[in-house]
């Protein structure tokens, strides 16, 4: 799986959490947010190998665009995004790319940049 596919899945998950789930509760126009919602986006290897250990994420996702990792292989990466629930798709994609770079930095990919995604 490439990072472009990961971005598409995370974008769809974020859109669902921020826009579609509130509609299931009621009329979104009648609801008011106490604060912008926080959504955690996570890339995880959930299925353990035969030895019971979760495989390294880079065995399933091509993380090479993020550059070298100074912390070794990981089985998950995650980032939390706090943002207004309603925004156009281009703005959500921009914020997602920035969040992915922030996530990459936090997990040891110090050379990751938005233009590499």
Beta strands, then each sheet from edge to edge (+ up, - down):
strand 1: 38-44
strand 2: 76-82
sheet 1: 1+ 2-
end
